[in-house]
Amino acid sequence: MNLKFLETFIWVAKLRSFSLAADKLHSTQAAISSRISSLEDDLGSKLFVRDPKGVSLTREGERVLEHAEEVCESVERLRASLADGSLAAGAIRIGAMDSVIHSWFIDFVKDVAQHYPNLDIEVTSDTALNLIDQLRRGALDIVFQTDMLRDETIRSAELLRLPIAWVATREFAQLDPDGGGTPEQALRTLSRTRRIITFSRHSRPHQDLLLLLRAYGINDARVSCVNSVAAMLQLTQAGFGVAAMPRALALERIERGELAIIEGPVSPPPMPFVAAWRDGIEWAQRLLEIASVTTRRAAERLGEGAV
């Protein structure tokens, strides 16, 4: 009997919906239906009936649910036990975007090393697209990037969101008036008079920025994509343009008075940080728990909308 099919059955039963279960498991409704059909064939019983409110359990389904939850809980306890043992020594290959490296990643590595002092940690820093490709090829074990992944072989979980701010030199910030206008007008003024610096081309922040500009009919903005946080900060401080980036990444320079926040214009949506790992990696849940604690501390430390 396939454990993944049992887990799928439990989520369909809890949510009373194939589509909601597909969203929860980052899969497709067709894949969920196929798993349930295979499980029903394996057990020789029909587990669900459709009704106007979604789906409900048959009498046999209710009996299966009780035992399925016990089986999955037992397996999770076994996985946790093996995870601690498998992480006690050996090597783990972690991939992280540059923005992760410059925000909370160092604290995460320290936390992992504290729990598993004999573990060798290999770190790769790259764009989100390249990290995801390496994860799918098996070159990395777990990656921290910006996208929830819909993939049969990959699991993902959002850890943190950092609000995006308009970061500029103090002189730029003082010269950039909102004119007493609306945030939308301030955005148009900013895009007309300043070059906008954002993250690497096709990245989630880059796409969110373009969507924001298009939403307000701004089609002639000068946008420069940069795949290095350090380079973004240096270019911004040199007066090359205004960076659309999490305030947390520029915090030290802001506190030193080298950079400042332009408060008026509408900002792009917050930047998510997502953990993704290959399905079947026993110790991934333990690392995810450590990352959750690390990012929760980071959100408390950074404040100002970090969640």
C-alpha positions as CSV (number, residue, x, y, z in Angstrom):
1,M,0.0,0.0,0.0
2,N,1.4,3.4,-1.0
3,L,1.8,5.8,2.0
4,K,1.4,8.8,-0.3
5,F,-2.0,7.6,-1.3
6,L,-3.0,7.3,2.4
7,E,-1.8,10.8,3.1
8,T,-3.8,12.0,0.1
9,F,-6.9,10.2,1.3
10,I,-6.6,11.9,4.7
11,W,-6.4,15.4,3.2
12,V,-9.4,14.8,0.9
13,A,-11.4,13.5,3.9
14,K,-10.4,16.5,6.0
15,L,-11.0,19.1,3.3
16,R,-14.0,17.4,1.7
17,S,-12.6,18.4,-1.7
18,F,-10.3,17.0,-4.3
19,S,-9.3,20.4,-5.5
20,L,-8.5,21.8,-2.1
21,A,-6.5,18.6,-1.3
22,A,-4.6,19.2,-4.6
23,D,-3.7,22.8,-3.5
24,K,-2.7,21.6,-0.1
25,L,-0.4,18.9,-1.5
26,H,0.9,21.1,-4.4
27,S,-0.4,18.6,-6.9
28,T,-3.2,18.5,-9.5
29,Q,-6.8,17.4,-9.1
30,A,-6.2,14.6,-11.7
31,A,-3.3,13.2,-9.7
32,I,-5.3,13.3,-6.5
33,S,-8.2,11.5,-8.1
34,S,-5.8,8.9,-9.5
35,R,-4.3,8.2,-6.1
36,I,-7.8,7.8,-4.5
37,S,-8.9,5.5,-7.3
38,S,-5.8,3.3,-6.8
39,L,-6.3,3.2,-3.1
40,E,-9.9,2.2,-3.5
41,D,-8.8,-0.6,-5.9
42,D,-6.2,-1.7,-3.4
43,L,-8.7,-1.9,-0.6
44,G,-11.6,-3.1,-2.6
45,S,-13.9,-0.5,-1.2
46,K,-15.4,2.8,-2.3
47,L,-14.2,5.5,0.1
48,F,-16.0,8.7,-1.0
49,V,-19.3,9.8,-2.4
50,R,-19.9,13.1,-4.0
51,D,-22.6,15.5,-2.6
52,P,-23.6,19.1,-3.2
53,K,-21.0,20.3,-0.6
54,G,-18.1,18.4,-2.1
55,V,-17.3,14.8,-1.1
56,S,-18.0,12.8,2.0
57,L,-16.8,9.5,3.4
58,T,-18.6,6.2,2.9
59,R,-19.0,4.0,6.0
60,E,-15.9,2.0,4.8
61,G,-14.1,5.3,4.3
62,E,-14.7,6.3,7.9
63,R,-13.1,3.1,9.1
64,V,-10.2,3.5,6.8
65,L,-9.6,7.1,7.9
66,E,-9.2,6.1,11.6
67,H,-6.5,3.5,10.7
68,A,-4.9,5.7,8.0
69,E,-4.2,8.5,10.5
70,E,-2.7,6.0,12.9
71,V,-0.4,4.6,10.2
72,C,0.7,8.0,9.0
73,E,1.4,9.2,12.5
74,S,3.5,6.1,13.2
75,V,5.5,6.6,10.0
76,E,6.1,10.3,10.9
77,R,7.5,9.3,14.3
78,L,9.7,6.7,12.6
79,R,10.9,9.3,10.0
80,A,11.7,11.8,12.8
81,S,13.7,9.2,14.6
82,L,15.6,8.3,11.5
83,A,16.1,11.9,10.6
84,D,17.9,12.8,13.7
85,G,20.2,9.8,13.1
86,S,20.8,10.5,9.5
87,L,21.6,14.1,10.2
88,A,24.1,13.3,13.0
89,A,26.9,13.0,10.4
90,G,27.5,13.1,6.7
91,A,26.8,16.0,4.4
92,I,23.8,18.1,3.3
93,R,23.7,20.2,0.2
94,I,21.7,23.5,0.7
95,G,20.9,26.0,-2.0
96,A,20.0,29.6,-1.2
97,M,19.2,32.8,-3.2
98,D,21.4,35.7,-2.5
99,S,18.6,37.5,-0.7
100,V,18.3,34.6,1.7
101,I,22.1,34.6,2.3
102,H,21.9,38.4,3.2
103,S,18.9,38.1,5.5
104,W,18.5,35.0,7.7
105,F,20.5,32.2,6.2
106,I,23.6,32.6,8.4
107,D,21.5,32.3,11.5
108,F,19.9,29.1,10.0
109,V,23.3,27.6,9.3
110,K,24.4,28.3,12.9
111,D,21.2,26.7,14.2
112,V,21.7,23.6,12.1
113,A,25.3,23.4,13.3
114,Q,24.3,23.7,16.9
115,H,21.8,20.8,16.6
116,Y,24.1,18.7,14.4
117,P,27.8,19.7,15.0
118,N,29.2,16.7,13.0
119,L,27.2,17.5,9.9
120,D,29.0,18.9,6.8
121,I,27.1,21.7,5.3
122,E,27.6,22.5,1.6
123,V,26.1,25.8,0.4
124,T,25.3,26.9,-3.2
125,S,24.1,30.5,-3.9
126,D,22.3,31.0,-7.1
127,T,19.1,32.4,-8.7
128,A,15.8,30.8,-7.7
129,L,15.4,29.3,-11.2
130,N,18.8,27.7,-11.2
131,L,18.4,26.4,-7.6
132,I,15.1,24.7,-8.5
133,D,16.7,23.1,-11.6
134,Q,19.6,21.8,-9.4
135,L,17.1,20.5,-6.8
136,R,15.1,18.6,-9.5
137,R,18.3,17.1,-10.9
138,G,19.3,15.8,-7.4
139,A,22.3,18.1,-7.2
140,L,20.9,19.8,-4.1
141,D,18.9,18.4,-1.1
142,I,17.0,21.5,0.0
143,V,16.7,25.0,-1.4
144,F,15.5,28.4,-0.1
145,Q,13.9,30.5,-2.9
146,T,10.7,32.4,-3.7
147,D,8.3,30.0,-5.3
148,M,5.8,27.4,-4.1
149,L,6.4,24.4,-6.5
150,R,3.7,22.2,-8.0
151,D,5.7,19.1,-8.7
152,E,5.0,15.4,-7.9
153,T,8.6,14.9,-6.6
154,I,9.1,18.2,-4.8
155,R,7.6,19.5,-1.5
156,S,7.6,23.1,-0.5
157,A,6.6,25.3,2.4
158,E,6.6,29.1,2.8
159,L,8.7,30.3,5.7
160,L,8.6,34.1,5.7
161,R,7.5,37.2,3.8
162,L,9.5,40.5,3.8
163,P,7.8,43.7,2.7
164,I,9.4,45.4,-0.3
165,A,10.5,49.1,0.1
166,W,11.9,51.7,-2.2
167,V,15.6,52.1,-1.1
168,A,17.6,55.1,-2.3
169,T,20.4,57.4,-1.2
170,R,19.4,59.9,1.4
171,E,19.7,62.6,-1.2
172,F,17.4,60.8,-3.6
173,A,14.9,60.1,-0.9
174,Q,14.8,63.8,0.0
175,L,14.5,64.9,-3.6
176,D,11.8,62.5,-4.4
177,P,8.6,64.4,-3.5
178,D,5.2,62.8,-3.3
179,G,3.9,66.2,-4.3
180,G,1.1,65.8,-1.9
181,G,-0.4,63.3,-4.3
182,T,-1.5,59.7,-3.9
183,P,0.8,56.7,-3.6
184,E,-0.1,55.9,-7.2
185,Q,1.0,59.3,-8.4
186,A,4.2,59.0,-6.4
187,L,4.9,55.7,-8.1
188,R,4.4,57.3,-11.5
189,T,6.8,60.1,-10.6
190,L,9.4,57.7,-9.3
191,S,9.3,55.5,-12.4
192,R,9.5,58.6,-14.6
193,T,12.4,60.2,-12.9
194,R,14.5,57.3,-11.5
195,R,15.9,54.1,-12.7
196,I,14.5,51.1,-10.8
197,I,16.9,48.4,-9.6
198,T,15.4,44.9,-9.0
199,F,16.5,41.3,-8.7
200,S,17.5,38.9,-11.5
201,R,15.4,38.8,-14.7
202,H,12.4,36.5,-14.5
203,S,12.7,36.2,-10.7
204,R,9.6,36.5,-8.5
205,P,10.4,40.0,-7.4
206,H,11.2,41.1,-10.9
207,Q,7.8,39.7,-12.2
208,D,5.9,41.3,-9.3
209,L,7.5,44.7,-10.0
210,L,6.5,44.5,-13.7
211,L,3.0,43.5,-12.8
212,L,2.8,46.5,-10.4
213,L,4.0,48.9,-13.1
214,R,1.6,47.5,-15.7
215,A,-1.3,47.7,-13.2
216,Y,-0.8,51.5,-13.2
217,G,-0.2,51.8,-16.9
218,I,3.5,52.5,-16.5
219,N,5.2,51.0,-19.6
220,D,8.3,53.1,-20.0
221,A,10.0,52.6,-16.7
222,R,13.8,52.0,-16.8
223,V,14.3,48.7,-15.0
224,S,17.7,47.2,-14.3
225,C,17.9,43.5,-13.1
226,V,20.8,42.6,-10.8
227,N,21.4,39.1,-9.5
228,S,23.5,40.2,-6.5
229,V,22.2,41.9,-3.3
230,A,25.7,43.4,-2.7
231,A,25.7,44.8,-6.2
232,M,22.2,46.2,-5.8
233,L,23.2,48.0,-2.6
234,Q,26.4,49.4,-4.1
235,L,24.6,50.6,-7.2
236,T,21.9,52.2,-5.2
237,Q,24.4,53.9,-2.9
238,A,26.3,55.2,-5.9
239,G,23.1,56.9,-7.1
240,F,22.5,54.6,-10.1
241,G,18.8,54.2,-9.2
242,V,16.2,53.3,-6.6
243,A,16.1,49.6,-5.5
244,A,12.9,47.7,-5.0
245,M,14.0,45.3,-2.2
246,P,13.2,44.2,1.3
247,R,14.2,46.9,3.8
248,A,15.9,44.2,5.8
249,L,18.6,43.7,3.1
250,A,19.6,47.4,3.4
251,L,19.1,47.8,7.2
252,E,22.8,48.3,8.1
253,R,23.3,51.0,5.4
254,I,20.1,52.7,6.4
255,E,21.2,52.7,10.1
256,R,24.5,54.2,9.0
257,G,22.7,56.9,7.1
258,E,24.0,55.8,3.7
259,L,20.6,54.8,2.4
260,A,17.0,55.8,3.1
261,I,13.5,54.7,2.4
262,I,11.2,56.6,-0.1
263,E,7.9,56.4,1.8
264,G,5.3,57.7,-0.8
265,P,5.0,55.3,-3.8
266,V,3.0,52.1,-3.9
267,S,5.3,49.2,-3.3
268,P,5.4,45.7,-4.9
269,P,4.0,42.8,-2.8
270,P,6.1,41.3,-0.1
271,M,8.9,38.9,-1.1
272,P,8.2,35.3,0.0
273,F,10.9,32.9,1.1
274,V,10.1,29.3,0.4
275,A,11.8,26.0,1.4
276,A,11.7,23.3,-1.2
277,W,13.0,19.7,-1.0
278,R,12.8,16.4,-2.8
279,D,10.0,14.2,-1.6
280,G,11.2,11.2,0.4
281,I,14.2,13.0,2.1
282,E,13.7,11.7,5.7
283,W,15.4,14.5,7.5
284,A,13.9,17.4,5.5
285,Q,11.1,17.9,8.1
286,R,13.7,18.4,10.8
287,L,15.5,21.0,8.7
288,L,12.2,22.7,8.0
289,E,11.5,22.9,11.7
290,I,14.8,24.6,12.3
291,A,14.3,27.0,9.4
292,S,10.8,27.9,10.7
293,V,12.3,28.8,14.1
294,T,15.1,30.8,12.5
295,T,12.8,32.8,10.2
296,R,10.3,33.4,13.1
297,R,13.1,35.0,15.0
298,A,14.1,37.0,12.0
299,A,10.6,38.3,11.6
300,E,10.5,39.4,15.2
301,R,13.8,41.1,14.9
302,L,13.1,42.8,11.6
303,G,9.5,43.8,12.4
304,E,7.8,46.3,10.0
305,G,5.5,43.9,8.3
306,A,7.8,40.8,8.2
307,V,5.6,37.7,8.7
